[in-house]
């Protein structure tokens, strides 16, 4: 009985894994619009009206990789200043 249950679980797991692999190998096509403002800010907009939800992602192409020797730690400091909040704002 135990070997039959084990075999059934093994086959079911294999079928499930195959279906996941088939889904991930399919090409994903997400439509979007790209805008570059006069100040250099790039916007990528994807509209999906299936649910009344708004999501905003902000990426900065700066950080510790942009720091010069002798002037390190500023990216980490600015991270805390931007996202740490303030008693005055």
C-alpha positions as a Markdown table, in Angstrom:
| # | Residue | x | y | z |
|---|---|---|---|---|
| 1 | Unk | 0.0 | 0.0 | 0.0 |
| 2 | Unk | 2.8 | 2.4 | 0.9 |
| 3 | Unk | 4.6 | 1.7 | -2.4 |
| 4 | Unk | 1.5 | 2.4 | -4.4 |
| 5 | Unk | 0.9 | 5.7 | -2.6 |
| 6 | Unk | 4.6 | 6.7 | -3.1 |
| 7 | Unk | 4.4 | 5.8 | -6.8 |
| 8 | Unk | 1.1 | 7.8 | -7.2 |
| 9 | Unk | 2.7 | 10.8 | -5.5 |
| 10 | Unk | 5.8 | 10.5 | -7.7 |
| 11 | Unk | 3.8 | 10.4 | -10.9 |
| 12 | Unk | 1.6 | 13.3 | -9.8 |
| 13 | Unk | 4.7 | 15.3 | -8.9 |
| 14 | Unk | 6.3 | 14.6 | -12.3 |
| 15 | Unk | 3.1 | 15.7 | -14.1 |
| 16 | Unk | 2.9 | 18.9 | -12.0 |
| 17 | Unk | 6.6 | 19.7 | -12.6 |
| 18 | Unk | 6.2 | 19.2 | -16.4 |
| 19 | Unk | 3.2 | 21.6 | -16.4 |
| 20 | Unk | 5.2 | 24.2 | -14.6 |
| 21 | Unk | 8.1 | 23.9 | -17.0 |
| 22 | Unk | 5.8 | 24.3 | -19.9 |
| 23 | Unk | 4.3 | 27.5 | -18.5 |
| 24 | Unk | 7.7 | 29.1 | -17.7 |
| 25 | Unk | 9.2 | 28.3 | -21.1 |
| 26 | Unk | 6.3 | 30.0 | -22.9 |
| 27 | Unk | 7.1 | 33.5 | -24.1 |
| 28 | Unk | 5.5 | 36.3 | -22.0 |
| 29 | Unk | 4.3 | 39.3 | -23.9 |
| 30 | Unk | 3.5 | 42.3 | -21.7 |
| 31 | Unk | 2.5 | 45.4 | -23.6 |
| 32 | Unk | 3.9 | 48.7 | -22.3 |
| 33 | Unk | 4.5 | 52.3 | -23.3 |
| 34 | Unk | 7.9 | 54.0 | -22.8 |
| 35 | Unk | 8.2 | 57.7 | -22.3 |
| 36 | Unk | 11.4 | 59.7 | -21.8 |
| 37 | Unk | 10.8 | 63.2 | -20.3 |
| 38 | Unk | 12.8 | 66.3 | -21.1 |
| 39 | Unk | 14.7 | 66.0 | -17.8 |
| 40 | Unk | 15.8 | 62.4 | -18.7 |
| 41 | Unk | 13.3 | 60.6 | -16.5 |
| 42 | Unk | 12.2 | 57.4 | -18.2 |
| 43 | Unk | 8.7 | 56.1 | -17.6 |
| 44 | Unk | 7.5 | 52.6 | -18.5 |
| 45 | Unk | 3.7 | 52.3 | -18.2 |
| 46 | Unk | 1.7 | 49.1 | -18.3 |
| 47 | Unk | -2.1 | 49.3 | -17.9 |
| 48 | Unk | -4.1 | 46.3 | -16.7 |
| 49 | Unk | -7.7 | 47.0 | -15.8 |
| 50 | Unk | -8.5 | 43.5 | -14.4 |
| 51 | Unk | -8.4 | 44.8 | -10.8 |
| 52 | Unk | -8.7 | 48.3 | -9.2 |
| 53 | Unk | -5.1 | 48.3 | -8.1 |
| 54 | Unk | -2.2 | 50.7 | -8.7 |
| 55 | Unk | 1.4 | 49.7 | -8.4 |
| 56 | Unk | 4.4 | 52.1 | -8.6 |
| 57 | Unk | 8.0 | 51.0 | -8.8 |
| 58 | Unk | 10.8 | 53.6 | -8.6 |
| 59 | Unk | 14.3 | 52.6 | -9.7 |
| 60 | Unk | 17.3 | 54.8 | -9.3 |
| 61 | Unk | 20.3 | 54.0 | -11.5 |
| 62 | Unk | 22.8 | 55.1 | -8.8 |
| 63 | Unk | 24.2 | 53.5 | -5.7 |
| 64 | Unk | 27.4 | 52.2 | -4.2 |
| 65 | Unk | 28.6 | 51.1 | -7.6 |
| 66 | Unk | 28.7 | 54.8 | -8.6 |
| 67 | Unk | 30.8 | 55.9 | -5.6 |
| 68 | Unk | 34.4 | 56.9 | -5.9 |
| 69 | Unk | 37.2 | 55.7 | -3.6 |
| 70 | Unk | 37.5 | 57.9 | -0.6 |
| 71 | Unk | 33.9 | 59.0 | -0.9 |
| 72 | Unk | 31.9 | 55.9 | 0.0 |
| 73 | Unk | 28.8 | 55.5 | 2.1 |
| 74 | Unk | 26.8 | 58.3 | 0.5 |
| 75 | Unk | 24.4 | 55.9 | -1.3 |
| 76 | Unk | 23.5 | 54.2 | 2.0 |
| 77 | Unk | 23.1 | 57.6 | 3.7 |
| 78 | Unk | 20.8 | 58.9 | 1.0 |
| 79 | Unk | 18.8 | 55.7 | 1.2 |
| 80 | Unk | 18.1 | 56.3 | 4.9 |
| 81 | Unk | 17.3 | 60.0 | 4.2 |
| 82 | Unk | 14.8 | 59.1 | 1.4 |
| 83 | Unk | 13.0 | 56.2 | 3.0 |
| 84 | Unk | 13.6 | 56.6 | 6.7 |
| 85 | Unk | 11.1 | 59.4 | 7.2 |
| 86 | Unk | 11.4 | 62.6 | 9.2 |
| 87 | Unk | 9.7 | 64.2 | 12.2 |
| 88 | Unk | 9.5 | 67.4 | 10.1 |
| 89 | Unk | 7.8 | 66.1 | 6.9 |
